[in-house]
Amino acid sequence: MSDPITLNVGGKLYTTSLATLTSFPDSMLGAMFSGKMPTKRDSQGNCFIDRDGKVFRYILNFLRTSHLDLPEDFKEMGLLRREADFYQVQPLIEALQEKEVELSKAEKNAMLNITLNQRVQTVHFTVREAPQIYSLSSSSMEVFNANIFSTSCLFLKLLGSKLFYCSNGNLSSITSHLQDPNHLTLDWVANVEGLPEEEYTKQNLKRLWVVPANKQINSFQVFVEEVLKIALSDGFCIDSSHPHAVDFMNNKIIRLIRYRLKIAAPAEEDQGLVVCSGESGSGLNHNAALGATNPVVLGEATQENSVYTSQQKL
């Protein structure tokens, strides 16, 4: 058995083993303590890591057990998620995402309102044709705006774990653009034909990506589809008796309401997103249709449900 190792994490001391610290070789800790990355020492000779020491206990426990154990009243999920991102412990990141989904589903009521706006504008840029020879060019550019409001702060955090801005070749979470815990505004552009990559950075043009699918969002249809996947996985369902399912993707204002109903049986899943139906045991695949009839209130079992309304066709 290897000798104990003492870590100084932001001033808090932790003692563990080399085997624990290298239990996930692809993580930053695995790289640090396998000799692939240099380590710093404090005045006592302990390995020093300049990060939050309080939440490191949960990261260390995960390294020991591969299980996420948090107290019921834990209030620092955002901080723990950032620390997990820093240490690059991918199984812990995935466990935190699952935990946030679980916590969000535990909320009894939630409302989600999305307002979509789109415009076309001209972007001007220079193109280098030869050394010291530049030409002025221009192209049409689609600009998208989405104002998102939700009474569930946890849902917006969940959204932030799936959607990322791409700027200067790097991905950054949209959660840094939260105006407040309940309100998020997104602005992004589609790919611009002929626009050099450096011009996106120069003109502060952000593109939007969904992970882990690593797919760029170049249209409102794709954006709505991805947000719906996330919302429905979080316990929302769609009652699309208004508007008709075929018109669903053409609406400018989207509203979903999640609440608890007493129903005869939970809706089924058909290898896709759950759509609640008034008929016992029926469900719809998201790829087949985004529609269902009104749910029926029966029995004693509880089921999270939602109502969808929309206005203002594009």
C-alpha positions, 0 to 999 in steps of 0.5 A, a space after each residue: 500500500 502506498 504512503 498517504 498523501 496530504 493535499 492542501 486545497 485552498 487552505 484545507 488539508 486532506 489526506 488520501 492515497 495515490 491510488 485514490 488520486 489516480 483512480 480516474 487516469 484521464 482526470 487532471 488529478 490523475 495526470 498530476 499524481 502520475 507524473 504527467 503534470 507538475 505539482 506545487 508544494 506548500 511550506 509544509 511540503 504538502 501538495 498545494 492546489 489553489 481551488 475551493 477546499 470546502 467542496 473538495 471533500 465531495 470530489 475526494 469521496 467520489 474518487 474513493 467510491 465512484 458515488 456522488 454523496 451530497 447532503 439533502 440541504 446541499 446548496 452549492 451545486 454550481 460551485 461543485 460543478 465548476 470544480 468538477 469541470 476544473 479537475 476534469 473528472 468526467 464520471 463526476 460531471 455526469 453524476 452531477 448532471 443526473 443529480 441536477 435533473 433529479 433535483 429539478 424533477 422534484 420541484 412540484 411546479 415550474 413554468 418555462 417561457 421562451 421568446 424567439 426573434 430572428 433577423 438578417 443583417 449584413 456583415 462586412 469583412 476583409 479577405 486576404 487574397 495574397 500577402 499585403 493584398 486584402 479585399 473588402 467583402 460582405 455577406 448576409 448573416 442570420 442573427 438569433 435571439 432567445 429570451 428564456 424565463 423559468 421559475 425553475 432555477 435548476 432547469 436553467 442550470 441544466 440548460 447551461 450544462 447542455 448549451 455552449 457558446 463557441 467563441 475564438 475556438 473555445 466553448 463557454 457555458 451559457 450560464 455565465 450569461 444568466 441575467 438572474 437565476 430565472 432569466 437567460 438571454 441568448 444571442 448567436 449567429 449561424 455560420 456565415 458563408 465566406 467569413 474567415 474564422 478570425 472575423 467571428 472573434 474580431 466582430 464578437 460573433 458567437 455561435 451556439 453548440 449543444 453537447 455532448 452531441 457536439 452539434 452546432 445550432 444554425 436554425 431556430 428549428 434545431 434550437 427548439 428541438 434541442 431545448 424540448 429534448 432537455 425540457 421533456 427529459 426534465 419532466 415536462 410534457 407537451 399538450 399540443 392540442 393547441 397549436 396543431 403538432 405540424 405548426 409546433 416549430 413555427 411559433 415565436 413564443 413557446 410556453 411549457 408548464 410543469 405540474 403534478 397531476 393524479 392520473 391512472 398510470 404514467 405515460 410510456 416512453 417510446 425510445 424518445 421524448 415522453 408526450 402525455 396522452 389522455 389514453 391509458 398507456 399511450 405515448 408518442 415518439 418526439 421524432 414521430 409527432 409532437 402532439 397529444 390530447 389532454 391528460 385525464 385526472 384519475 387514481 392516486 399515482 402522481 405524474 409530472 405533466 405540462 401544458 403548452 401554449 403558443 402565440 405569434 406565428 413567425 
